[in-house]
């Protein structure tokens, strides 16, 4: 009886204790936009100018807890979502029908789709990366491919050429793994480790140049830096400290219980524009990369309203739009005023006016008004909540605090008594699935 009570408590707390940041993803051709907040997937089809409701005709379970990771495939034909409910769902973006539902043994913290759309990978909070093939007509099971021993994987990306998979964790590490031809048998060849962050690594992105198709790797983390890597040999090329640039104290001067981190980073396909979200900055920072000199510099800041601190970014190079979202799941009812059942998000878009050159310094960022955004009012009605201005400011302040606390909690290893650990072991979900 005691074990069943603990089991119920643990399963409930796993999904409800921590707030999850709102996420945004944009189709590679900007034909659709997805916002994930809580267990909701909000989709707007920009091509057809209409809201879309993803459906699962296969009868699989819907997301029932916070979605922690979303991603489009390189060609935009697939979309994957996963999170605290230990479910990974793969969607066909042409119809927004679910084509696969995968049961994970642990909560999922990162997802990615291979460059050829043949595989979906997802990482759990125990530090294991799983893979499932999409090449077979018959249903296949996910199998482990690699792992960061007992360390939460915070970000996972395939290189543009499909040869490598980069994984980052809360213990300061970035691992570059050779993606094998027969991936279902495991990825055993480590290309390099990118070591240099002094706190958890929160986000990764690859950038390419016309002269170098292999490109470079960018990372951001809890040490309030963005770092440029030659990932083929793990060499740290440059470190850009954002503390002074964002008007924030250096990470070493911030109190331990009030740290500021880089929460998201995205880049144009050629690396000419790099956008960074910082946990305490109400706006977006734009970096420029000099690939010949292998340096980074902060060239512009795009300030937004005081209460708006982006939780996720998405950049579509061909359309010159940087999409941002702010919001969080699991806010208390008082944070949402009379709309207790509604999860509030706010979408802001930065547009860049192209001039004579293609680097970030030659772009004039313009923060679009709501009437100017692609999709207009229809899109905002689908992706955002609808609260009055006064309530919005209070809710966004609560969202910023909730996301900060959630990020801090995720990066701290929980401590349990010996008795509690034994009870958790006997009621682990991976044992239930295997039995």
Secondary structure as UniProt FT lines:
FT   HELIX           2..16
FT   STRAND          23..26
FT   TURN            28..29
FT   STRAND          32..37
FT   TURN            38..39
FT   STRAND          40..45
FT   TURN            46..49
FT   STRAND          50..52
FT   TURN            57..58
FT   STRAND          67..72
FT   TURN            74..75
FT   STRAND          78..83
FT   TURN            84..85
FT   STRAND          87..92
FT   TURN            93..96
FT   STRAND          97..103
FT   STRAND          108..113
FT   TURN            115..116
FT   STRAND          119..124
FT   TURN            125..126
FT   STRAND          128..133
FT   STRAND          143..147
FT   TURN            149..150
FT   STRAND          153..158
FT   TURN            160..161
FT   STRAND          164..169
FT   TURN            170..171
FT   STRAND          173..178
FT   HELIX           183..185
FT   STRAND          190..195
FT   STRAND          201..207
FT   STRAND          216..221
FT   TURN            222..223
FT   STRAND          225..230
FT   TURN            231..234
FT   STRAND          235..241
FT   TURN            243..247
FT   HELIX           251..253
FT   HELIX           256..258
FT   STRAND          262..267
FT   TURN            269..270
FT   STRAND          274..278
FT   TURN            279..280
FT   STRAND          283..290
FT   TURN            291..294
FT   STRAND          295..303
FT   TURN            306..307
FT   STRAND          312..316
FT   HELIX           317..319
FT   STRAND          321..328
FT   HELIX           333..336
FT   TURN            337..338
FT   TURN            340..341
FT   STRAND          345..353
FT   HELIX           360..362
FT   STRAND          364..367
FT   HELIX           370..372
FT   TURN            374..375
FT   HELIX           376..383
FT   HELIX           389..410
FT   HELIX           418..426
FT   HELIX           429..434
//
